[in-house]
Amino acid sequence: MVPDVIESSPSHERAREALLKGGSVLDVGCGAGVAAFALTPPARLVIGVDQQSQMLAEFRANAEKRGVACETYEGSWPEVAEGTPSADVITAHHVVYNVGDIVPFLRSLDDHARARVVLEMPDHHPLSPMSAAWRHFWQLERPQGPTSSDLVDVLEEIGIGAHRQTWSGALRTEQNLGRTAHFMRIRLCLPHEREDEVREFLVAHPASPERALSTIWWDT
């Protein structure tokens, strides 16, 4: 759901800097479109790319509600890049950890942006807070990477000089302890009879209300 008033963030601010009045935004992995609609105005055209048709339907509905011109393209990036138009600014929020081959993804973003690309991502993988649980239940040490710093290194290796701004953002957490324990137990590959143990672990190790985020951007 996209709120009527979208709270500003460093990611929105870096994108807005590169937009002229009446400009266009291409939102990759758009979901309902928070990253794009935070930029309207000044943007008058929003282009959404997502693998889920339901998300694209919500994106179009939000554009209509705001009186903003809209185009949508269903599929994963960069597979649908060839048929997707360029835009002044490209945004991709909370997407890169799901990308299997990151270099073609980044190059294609760079090719499609007339002014700037803005990425937003947690400094560590969204499932990294489960590392303590893996250690507790299985005595396993989970990998510490990749991280947002690693992404900046990759960009440098392929010839793109990017900037990075770190900040803290609120972490949305499931309020129902039973549901949280259920899904964590499944992720931990534990049998059903150990769900109470997972619930006890969650009570003893409450989630942080915030997480470290990075805004990474470059001009094209």
C-alpha positions in Angstrom: 0.0 0.0 0.0 1.2 3.5 -0.9 0.3 6.2 1.6 -1.2 9.5 0.4 1.9 11.3 1.9 5.1 9.4 1.5 7.7 10.2 4.1 10.9 11.5 2.5 14.1 9.5 2.8 17.7 9.9 1.6 16.8 7.7 -1.4 13.9 9.9 -2.4 16.0 13.0 -2.0 18.9 11.7 -4.1 16.4 10.8 -6.9 14.6 14.1 -6.7 17.8 16.0 -7.1 18.2 14.7 -10.6 14.6 15.2 -11.8 13.4 18.2 -13.7 9.8 19.2 -13.6 7.8 16.9 -15.8 10.5 14.2 -15.8 10.2 10.5 -15.8 11.0 7.7 -13.4 11.5 4.0 -14.1 11.0 1.9 -10.9 12.5 -1.6 -11.2 10.9 -4.1 -8.8 8.3 -1.4 -8.2 5.7 -3.2 -6.1 2.9 -0.7 -5.5 5.3 2.1 -6.3 6.5 3.9 -3.2 9.8 4.7 -4.7 8.2 6.2 -7.9 5.3 8.1 -6.3 7.6 9.7 -3.8 8.9 11.6 -6.8 5.5 12.8 -8.2 5.8 15.7 -8.6 8.2 16.7 -10.1 7.9 13.5 -12.2 4.9 13.3 -14.5 5.5 9.8 -16.0 6.2 6.7 -13.9 7.2 3.4 -15.4 6.9 0.3 -13.3 8.7 -3.1 -13.8 7.7 -6.0 -11.6 7.4 -9.8 -11.9 4.0 -9.8 -10.2 0.9 -8.7 -12.2 -1.0 -7.9 -9.0 1.7 -5.4 -8.0 1.6 -3.8 -11.4 -2.2 -3.5 -11.1 -1.7 -1.6 -7.8 1.0 0.5 -9.4 -1.4 1.6 -12.1 -4.2 2.2 -9.6 -1.9 4.5 -7.6 -0.9 6.4 -10.7 -4.5 7.0 -11.6 -5.3 8.1 -8.1 -2.5 10.7 -8.3 -3.2 11.8 -11.9 0.2 10.6 -13.1 0.9 9.1 -16.5 1.9 5.5 -16.2 3.4 2.5 -18.1 4.0 -1.0 -16.7 6.1 -3.9 -17.9 5.8 -7.4 -16.4 8.9 -9.5 -15.9 12.3 -9.6 -14.2 15.1 -7.1 -14.9 17.2 -7.2 -17.1 15.2 -9.7 -19.1 12.5 -7.1 -19.9 14.9 -4.2 -20.3 15.0 -4.3 -24.1 11.3 -3.6 -24.4 11.3 -1.0 -21.5 11.9 2.7 -22.3 14.6 4.8 -20.8 13.8 7.4 -18.1 15.4 10.4 -16.5 15.8 8.6 -13.1 15.8 4.9 -12.3 15.0 3.6 -8.8 15.3 0.1 -7.5 14.5 -0.3 -3.8 15.2 -3.5 -1.9 15.8 -5.5 -5.0 19.5 -6.3 -5.4 19.7 -9.1 -2.9 17.3 -11.1 -5.0 19.4 -10.7 -8.2 21.3 -13.8 -9.2 23.7 -12.1 -11.7 24.3 -8.6 -10.5 26.6 -7.2 -13.2 24.1 -7.4 -16.1 21.4 -6.0 -13.8 23.5 -2.9 -12.9 24.7 -2.3 -16.5 21.2 -2.4 -17.8 20.0 0.1 -15.2 22.9 2.4 -16.2 22.0 2.0 -19.9 18.4 3.0 -19.3 18.9 6.1 -17.1 19.3 9.5 -18.7 20.4 11.2 -15.5 20.7 9.1 -12.4 20.3 5.6 -10.9 19.3 5.3 -7.2 19.4 2.0 -5.3 18.2 1.4 -1.8 19.1 -1.7 0.2 19.8 -2.9 3.7 23.5 -2.9 4.6 23.1 -6.7 5.2 20.8 -9.3 3.8 17.2 -9.1 5.1 17.5 -12.6 6.6 20.8 -11.8 8.4 19.0 -11.2 11.7 18.3 -15.0 11.7 22.0 -15.7 12.1 21.7 -15.9 15.9 18.9 -18.5 15.5 20.9 -20.6 13.1 23.7 -20.6 15.7 21.4 -21.4 18.5 19.4 -24.3 16.9 22.0 -25.7 14.5 25.4 -24.4 15.7 25.9 -23.0 12.2 27.6 -19.7 11.3 25.9 -18.0 8.5 27.8 -15.9 5.9 28.2 -12.2 6.7 28.0 -11.0 3.1 27.3 -9.8 0.6 26.7 -6.3 1.9 25.9 -2.8 0.5 29.7 -2.1 0.6 30.3 -5.1 -1.7 27.8 -3.7 -4.2 29.8 -0.4 -4.3 32.9 -2.4 -5.0 31.2 -4.2 -7.8 30.1 -1.0 -9.4 33.7 0.3 -9.2 35.0 -2.8 -10.9 32.7 -2.3 -13.9 33.6 1.3 -14.2 30.7 3.0 -12.4 31.7 5.5 -9.7 28.9 5.4 -7.2 28.1 7.3 -4.0 26.8 5.7 -0.8 24.9 7.2 2.0 24.1 5.1 5.1 21.1 5.8 7.4 18.7 4.0 9.7 15.2 3.1 8.8 12.3 1.5 10.7 12.1 -2.2 10.4 8.6 -3.6 9.7 8.1 -6.7 11.8 5.2 -9.1 12.1 3.3 -8.2 15.3 1.9 -11.7 15.8 4.5 -13.7 17.8 2.9 -17.1 16.9 3.0 -16.3 13.1 6.6 -15.1 13.4 7.6 -18.3 15.2 5.8 -20.4 12.6 7.6 -18.9 9.6 11.0 -18.8 11.4 10.6 -22.5 12.3 10.1 -23.3 8.7 13.1 -21.2 7.6 15.2 -23.0 10.2 14.1 -26.4 8.8 12.9 -27.4 12.3 10.0 -29.9 12.9 6.6 -28.6 14.0 7.1 -29.9 17.6 9.9 -27.4 18.1 7.8 -24.3 17.3 7.5 -23.5 21.0 11.3 -23.4 21.3 11.4 -20.9 18.4 8.8 -18.8 20.1 10.8 -18.8 23.3 13.9 -17.8 21.4 12.1 -14.9 19.8 10.9 -13.6 23.2 14.5 -13.8 24.5 16.0 -12.1 21.4 13.5 -9.3 20.4 14.0 -7.9 16.9 15.6 -4.4 16.6 13.1 -1.7 15.6 15.5 -0.3 13.1 17.9 -1.5 10.5 20.9 0.0 8.7 20.2 1.0 5.1 22.2 2.4 2.3 21.3 4.7 -0.6 23.6 4.1 -3.5 23.5 6.4 -6.5 25.4 7.4 -9.6 24.9 9.8 -12.5 24.9 8.6 -16.1 
